[in-house]
Amino acid sequence: MTEEKPAKIYRAKPTPGAKPAAPSSPQSTEVREGQRIAKLLARAGVASRREIERMIEAGRIELNGNVVEHPSLLLKNLTGITVDGKPVAEPSPAKLYRFHKPNGYLTAERDFSGKKTIYDVLPKDMERIIPIGRLDMNTEGLLLMTTDGGFKREMELPKNGIERTYRARTFGEITQNQLEELYRGITIEGMQYGPITANLERRTGRNQWIEMTLTEGKNREVRRVLEHFGLEVSRLIRTRYGPFVLGDLEKGEIEVVRQHDLVQFRKSLK
């Protein structure tokens, strides 16, 4: 598909002695149709919107052989779009995967310092998938991954209040009453954290497991809250994200979520 050219504008010749009319704003004649290219490519699972913006800056994305210069370009579809010279297919229905992220891997596509990422663990013939949220390098457990950038954004929006559950192995002294105070929220070094449901599980001496459920998922939230109580976190596992659970997935294993379950969940978000 060739890019639509703006309609030609004809202006009447000025009357002698009359003041010329001020030039009209380009925005007033622009036909704003379609969606931003960054959004369409994210929905197609190429990368996150931010990463796509970086790709555009690097000149890696073209439309009909011409380099795309700005992520605000409006398109009706992805016909004629290439990334690194390869055509981009129109987005198919979103897929969702459950992945058991092992400890010691970054939730990133690449790391220029040489650290291993989740893509070093995923099957080499895997279709293009992107993580929903992230887990710290030293956090393991359930990482949801999808083919659809729009769905990724839905899942990450704080306003949707999607619960995440973690289990933390800690060392130190803590009581259930202290943990229950977290339900009212807590402020640590100026950072406000919303309500957290926390339960003290089995204890051996000064070692115990604590289960925590929250909806915000701010950077290192679980670790920072537990360290605020003077606890040392030796292991952190995410076991649930929304209705999707880690279950019996082995470390490094990935499994597609049934389309029916995904559709039902997306309906519940709306």
C-alpha positions as CSV (number, residue, x, y, z in Angstrom):
1,M,0.0,0.0,0.0
2,T,1.3,3.4,-0.9
3,E,1.1,6.2,1.7
4,E,-1.9,8.5,1.0
5,K,-0.9,12.0,-0.2
6,P,-2.7,14.9,1.4
7,A,-5.3,16.5,-0.8
8,K,-4.0,19.4,-3.0
9,I,-5.1,22.8,-1.7
10,Y,-6.1,25.5,-4.1
11,R,-6.1,29.2,-3.1
12,A,-7.7,32.1,-4.8
13,K,-5.4,34.8,-6.3
14,P,-5.1,37.7,-3.9
15,T,-7.0,40.9,-4.8
16,P,-4.7,43.8,-5.6
17,G,-4.0,45.8,-2.5
18,A,-5.5,43.2,-0.2
19,K,-3.5,41.7,2.7
20,P,-2.5,38.1,1.9
21,A,-4.3,35.5,4.0
22,A,-2.3,33.9,6.7
23,P,-1.0,30.4,5.7
24,S,-3.2,27.7,7.1
25,S,-1.8,25.3,9.7
26,P,-0.7,21.9,8.2
27,Q,-2.6,20.2,11.0
28,S,-5.9,21.8,9.8
29,T,-5.6,19.9,6.5
30,E,-4.2,16.7,7.7
31,V,-6.5,13.7,7.6
32,R,-5.9,11.9,10.9
33,E,-6.8,8.3,10.2
34,G,-5.4,5.0,11.4
35,Q,-3.2,4.3,14.4
36,R,0.4,5.2,15.3
37,I,2.9,2.9,13.8
38,A,4.5,2.3,17.2
39,K,1.2,1.0,18.5
40,L,0.5,-1.2,15.5
41,L,4.0,-2.8,15.6
42,A,3.7,-3.4,19.4
43,R,0.3,-5.1,18.8
44,A,2.0,-7.2,16.1
45,G,4.5,-8.4,18.8
46,V,7.5,-6.8,17.2
47,A,8.7,-5.1,20.4
48,S,7.4,-2.8,23.1
49,R,6.4,0.8,22.0
50,R,9.5,2.2,23.6
51,E,11.8,-0.3,21.9
52,I,10.0,0.4,18.6
53,E,10.7,4.2,19.0
54,R,14.4,3.4,19.4
55,M,14.3,1.2,16.3
56,I,12.7,4.1,14.4
57,E,15.5,6.4,15.6
58,A,18.0,3.9,14.4
59,G,16.4,3.8,10.9
60,R,15.5,0.1,11.1
61,I,11.9,0.5,10.1
62,E,10.7,1.4,6.6
63,L,7.4,2.0,4.8
64,N,7.5,1.1,1.1
65,G,11.3,1.4,1.1
66,N,11.4,4.8,2.8
67,V,12.8,5.1,6.3
68,V,10.2,5.9,8.9
69,E,11.3,9.0,10.8
70,H,8.8,9.4,13.6
71,P,6.7,6.9,15.7
72,S,3.6,9.1,15.4
73,L,3.1,8.1,11.8
74,L,-0.5,7.1,11.3
75,L,-1.3,3.9,9.4
76,K,-4.4,1.8,8.7
77,N,-2.4,-1.4,8.6
78,L,1.1,-2.7,8.3
79,T,1.2,-3.3,4.6
80,G,4.6,-2.2,3.2
81,I,6.2,-2.0,6.6
82,T,9.6,-3.8,7.1
83,V,11.8,-4.1,10.1
84,D,15.5,-4.7,9.3
85,G,14.3,-5.4,5.7
86,K,11.8,-8.1,6.7
87,P,8.1,-7.6,6.1
88,V,5.9,-7.4,9.2
89,A,2.7,-9.6,9.2
90,E,-0.6,-8.2,10.4
91,P,-1.2,-9.1,14.1
92,S,-3.0,-12.4,14.7
93,P,-5.1,-13.0,17.8
94,A,-3.1,-12.4,21.0
95,K,-1.4,-15.4,22.5
96,L,-0.4,-15.7,26.2
97,Y,2.3,-17.9,27.6
98,R,3.2,-18.9,31.2
99,F,7.0,-19.0,31.6
100,H,8.9,-20.2,34.7
101,K,11.8,-17.7,34.8
102,P,14.8,-19.1,36.5
103,N,16.9,-17.1,38.9
104,G,19.9,-15.2,37.4
105,Y,18.4,-14.0,34.2
106,L,17.4,-10.5,33.1
107,T,13.9,-9.8,31.9
108,A,15.2,-8.0,28.8
109,E,15.8,-8.7,25.1
110,R,19.5,-8.1,25.3
111,D,22.1,-6.8,27.7
112,F,25.1,-5.0,26.5
113,S,27.2,-5.9,29.6
114,G,26.9,-9.6,28.7
115,K,24.5,-10.8,31.4
116,K,22.2,-13.6,30.4
117,T,18.5,-12.8,29.6
118,I,15.3,-14.8,29.5
119,Y,15.7,-15.1,25.7
120,D,18.8,-17.3,26.3
121,V,16.4,-19.7,28.0
122,L,13.5,-19.6,25.7
123,P,13.4,-22.1,22.7
124,K,15.3,-20.7,19.7
125,D,12.3,-21.5,17.4
126,M,9.9,-19.6,19.6
127,E,7.6,-17.0,17.9
128,R,8.3,-13.4,18.9
129,I,6.9,-12.9,22.4
130,I,7.4,-10.1,24.9
131,P,7.2,-10.1,28.7
132,I,4.4,-8.6,30.7
133,G,6.0,-6.6,33.4
134,R,9.3,-7.9,34.6
135,L,11.0,-9.9,37.3
136,D,14.3,-8.8,38.9
137,M,17.4,-10.8,37.8
138,N,17.4,-12.6,41.2
139,T,13.6,-13.2,41.3
140,E,12.2,-16.4,39.8
141,G,8.8,-17.8,39.0
142,L,5.8,-16.9,36.8
143,L,6.5,-14.5,34.0
144,L,3.6,-14.0,31.6
145,M,4.6,-13.4,27.9
146,T,2.5,-12.4,25.0
147,T,2.6,-11.9,21.2
148,D,0.5,-8.7,21.6
149,G,1.9,-5.4,22.7
150,G,-1.5,-3.9,23.3
151,F,-2.5,-6.7,25.7
152,K,0.9,-6.3,27.5
153,R,0.0,-2.7,28.2
154,E,-3.5,-3.7,29.5
155,M,-1.9,-6.1,31.9
156,E,0.6,-3.6,33.2
157,L,-1.7,-0.6,33.8
158,P,-2.1,0.0,37.5
159,K,-5.7,1.1,37.1
160,N,-6.6,-2.5,36.2
161,G,-5.5,-3.6,39.7
162,I,-4.4,-7.1,38.6
163,E,-3.1,-9.0,41.6
164,R,0.4,-10.6,41.7
165,T,1.3,-13.1,44.4
166,Y,4.9,-13.8,45.6
167,R,6.5,-16.2,48.1
168,A,9.6,-15.0,49.9
169,R,12.0,-17.0,52.0
170,T,13.3,-14.6,54.6
171,F,15.6,-14.5,57.7
172,G,14.9,-12.4,60.7
173,E,12.1,-11.7,63.2
174,I,8.6,-10.8,62.0
175,T,5.0,-11.3,63.3
176,Q,1.7,-11.8,61.6
177,N,0.4,-8.6,63.3
178,Q,3.3,-6.6,61.7
179,L,2.5,-8.1,58.3
180,E,-1.2,-7.3,58.6
181,E,-0.3,-3.6,58.9
182,L,0.7,-3.7,55.3
183,Y,-2.9,-3.9,54.3
184,R,-3.2,-0.2,55.0
185,G,-0.3,0.6,52.8
186,I,3.2,1.8,53.7
187,T,5.6,4.6,52.9
188,I,9.3,3.8,52.6
189,E,11.8,6.6,52.0
190,G,9.2,8.7,50.4
191,M,7.8,6.0,48.2
192,Q,4.1,5.1,48.8
193,Y,3.1,1.5,48.4
194,G,-0.6,0.4,48.2
195,P,-2.3,-2.3,50.2
196,I,-0.5,-5.6,50.5
197,T,-2.0,-8.8,51.8
198,A,0.8,-10.7,53.6
199,N,0.7,-14.1,55.5
200,L,3.4,-15.7,57.5
201,E,3.8,-19.3,56.4
202,R,5.9,-22.1,57.9
203,R,8.8,-21.0,60.2
204,T,12.0,-22.8,61.2
205,G,13.9,-20.8,63.8
206,R,14.4,-17.3,62.3
207,N,13.8,-18.5,58.8
208,Q,10.3,-18.3,57.4
209,W,8.3,-18.2,54.2
210,I,6.0,-15.2,53.6
211,E,3.3,-15.0,51.0
212,M,2.4,-11.5,49.7
213,T,-0.3,-10.3,47.2
214,L,-0.2,-6.8,45.7
215,T,-1.5,-5.0,42.7
216,E,1.0,-2.2,42.0
217,G,4.2,-4.2,41.3
218,K,6.5,-1.2,41.7
219,N,10.2,-1.8,41.2
220,R,11.6,-4.2,43.8
221,E,8.4,-3.6,45.9
222,V,8.4,-7.0,47.8
223,R,12.1,-6.9,48.6
224,R,12.0,-3.3,49.8
225,V,9.0,-3.8,52.0
226,L,10.4,-6.9,53.6
227,E,13.8,-5.3,54.1
228,H,12.0,-2.4,55.8
229,F,11.1,-4.9,58.5
230,G,14.7,-5.9,58.9
231,L,14.3,-9.2,57.0
232,E,16.9,-10.7,54.6
233,V,15.3,-12.1,51.5
234,S,17.2,-15.2,50.3
235,R,14.6,-16.4,47.7
236,L,11.7,-14.7,45.9
237,I,9.2,-16.5,43.7
238,R,6.2,-15.1,41.8
239,T,3.5,-17.7,41.9
240,R,0.5,-15.9,40.4
241,Y,-0.4,-13.0,38.0
242,G,-4.1,-12.4,37.8
243,P,-5.8,-15.8,37.4
244,F,-2.7,-17.4,35.9
245,V,-0.5,-19.5,38.2
246,L,2.9,-20.9,38.1
247,G,1.6,-24.4,39.0
248,D,4.0,-27.2,38.3
249,L,6.0,-25.6,35.5
250,E,9.6,-26.5,35.7
251,K,12.3,-23.8,35.6
252,G,12.8,-22.6,32.1
253,E,9.6,-24.3,30.9
254,I,7.0,-22.3,28.9
255,E,3.4,-23.2,28.1
256,V,0.7,-21.5,26.1
257,V,-2.5,-20.5,27.9
258,R,-5.7,-21.9,26.4
259,Q,-7.3,-19.3,24.1
260,H,-10.6,-19.7,25.8
261,D,-9.1,-18.8,29.2
262,L,-7.4,-15.8,27.7
263,V,-10.5,-14.5,26.0
264,Q,-12.5,-14.9,29.2
265,F,-9.9,-13.0,31.2
266,R,-9.8,-10.1,28.7
267,K,-13.6,-9.8,28.9
268,S,-13.3,-9.5,32.7
269,L,-10.8,-6.6,32.2
270,K,-13.4,-4.6,30.3
